[in-house]
Amino acid sequence: MRLDVRGVSLSLGERKRDARKILDDVSFTAPDGAFVSLLGESGAGKSTLLKVVAGILLQDKGSVSFDGRVVDGLPSHKRNLGFVFQDVRLFPHMSVAENVAYPLRMAGVGKRERLARAADLLERVSLAGFGDRSPATLSGGQAQRVALARALAGRPAALLLDEPFSGLDESLREDMRSLVLRLHREEGVTCVMVTHDAVEALMMSDVVVALDAGRVVQDGAPQDLYERPATRKIAASFGDCSVLSGEVRGGAFHAADLALPAPNVGDGAAVAVLRHCGLALAPADAPEAAVSAGAATPDARPIGEATVRCGVFAGEAYLARLDVNDETLTVPVAALPKPGSRAGVLADPSACFVFSAHE
Ligand SMILES: Nc1ncnc2c1ncn2[C@@H]1O[C@H](COP(=O)(O)OP(=O)(O)OP(=O)(O)O)[C@@H](O)[C@H]1O
């Protein structure tokens, strides 16, 4: 199913006069069979948007369509959607198999057929033989897999997932991501997932829709957001980075003795996001040495120098902390640098992003 959200706005509040705009002219498309992530920090409006798609909340303006058919006003239970939430919400008085078969029972499917579908889904989420158990006897990861099977039982037109992995340990989270992607592929179901984890969104999605304060700030393929982030928050959300304040003058960003090309940013106060994966250090008098020694990427270029404040051990590498005005630039290094020494900084342009401070 293709999902189109067009110009959706919604204000919410306890009383009408306290109402605040939570969604502001939001538009995005989930192509048929695609995996789409709604990405943003806490309070960005992701869950509210999912509830509008689900028919749990009705927008003040705009429209939601499924395969070109406007569904505004259609109640949630008539939208043929599957849901997976962070808190699993299994029915405690039903067995695991009855939980999975529940959407089919509601749809009037006969007992044999619905129990066969439940058994098939339980097998596909690696819970064959768990059908007669009570939900109370399941671990968190098992309960989440039952919830996933239940959400898919009625062959929904789309699956809506709200932070489905955030209650799980990191190792279980990875398993669940793979499982969700496998079922997504096998069932060919359009998926819309809310997450605040940018790396998770990159790994799982065909399309990422980035929200900030109720507005869509960027949407596109994961590579687009990673390589051409539209805002500093998006640039800073993919892995470790340093953020420096400075100034753009004549197409270059300056902060203390560092300078980065910034051809598309106007003169004035600016912010640079430097991903640690694209940075290296070299002796101040031989900045290219790090490239020939393989410490920096081949595209890394000298961007100036700074004073080393300290180094810390971080497992795979050491991290050098350099003073840049009163902020810190962190650079992964092979050996602990000497505090107080000057060091040349190399940066790969594809890992550095400059934005006007007023954006
Ligand atoms: N019923 C409501 N009445 C008033 N304000 C609400 C209501 N529901 C949500 N909000 C507010 O809307 C904003 C967005 O909430 P929402 O749950 O959509 O954010 P989110 O991006 O999903 O955040 P999180 O990741 O923390 O769940 C928040 O500031 C929240 O307090």
The ligand as a MOL file (V3000), in Angstrom:
LIG
                    3D

  0  0  0     0  0            999 V3000
M  V30 BEGIN CTAB
M  V30 COUNTS 31 33 0 0 0
M  V30 BEGIN ATOM
M  V30 1 N -2.5830 14.8380 23.9020 0
M  V30 2 C -1.6470 15.7870 23.9470 0
M  V30 3 N -1.9180 17.0010 24.4510 0
M  V30 4 C -0.9810 17.9640 24.4810 0
M  V30 5 N 0.2750 17.8310 24.0180 0
M  V30 6 C 0.6130 16.6320 23.4980 0
M  V30 7 C -0.3160 15.5470 23.4330 0
M  V30 8 N 0.3120 14.4950 22.8560 0
M  V30 9 C 1.5740 14.8960 22.5830 0
M  V30 10 N 1.7530 16.1800 22.9720 0
M  V30 11 C 2.9910 16.9630 22.8360 0
M  V30 12 O 3.3640 16.9230 21.4690 0
M  V30 13 C 4.7620 16.9300 21.3290 0
M  V30 14 C 5.1690 15.7660 20.4070 0
M  V30 15 O 4.8580 14.5480 21.0650 0
M  V30 16 P 5.1840 13.1580 20.3690 0
M  V30 17 O 4.8570 12.0820 21.3590 0
M  V30 18 O 4.5230 13.1100 19.0510 0
M  V30 19 O 6.7450 13.2950 20.1700 0
M  V30 20 P 7.8080 12.2040 19.7530 0
M  V30 21 O 8.6210 12.8150 18.6700 0
M  V30 22 O 7.1300 10.9160 19.4360 0
M  V30 23 O 8.6540 12.1040 21.0680 0
M  V30 24 P 9.1600 10.8070 21.8940 0
M  V30 25 O 10.2850 10.2490 21.1000 0
M  V30 26 O 9.5870 11.4020 23.2050 0
M  V30 27 O 7.9810 9.8890 22.0130 0
M  V30 28 C 5.3380 16.8270 22.7250 0
M  V30 29 O 5.7580 18.1140 23.1120 0
M  V30 30 C 4.1740 16.3640 23.5520 0
M  V30 31 O 4.2710 16.8570 24.8680 0
M  V30 END ATOM
M  V30 BEGIN BOND
M  V30 1 1 1 2
M  V30 2 1 2 3
M  V30 3 2 2 7
M  V30 4 2 3 4
M  V30 5 1 4 5
M  V30 6 2 5 6
M  V30 7 1 6 7
M  V30 8 1 6 10
M  V30 9 1 7 8
M  V30 10 2 8 9
M  V30 11 1 9 10
M  V30 12 1 10 11
M  V30 13 1 11 12
M  V30 14 1 11 30
M  V30 15 1 12 13
M  V30 16 1 13 14
M  V30 17 1 13 28
M  V30 18 1 14 15
M  V30 19 1 15 16
M  V30 20 2 16 17
M  V30 21 1 16 18
M  V30 22 1 16 19
M  V30 23 1 19 20
M  V30 24 2 20 21
M  V30 25 1 20 22
M  V30 26 1 20 23
M  V30 27 1 23 24
M  V30 28 2 24 25
M  V30 29 1 24 26
M  V30 30 1 24 27
M  V30 31 1 28 29
M  V30 32 1 28 30
M  V30 33 1 30 31
M  V30 END BOND
M  V30 END CTAB
M  END
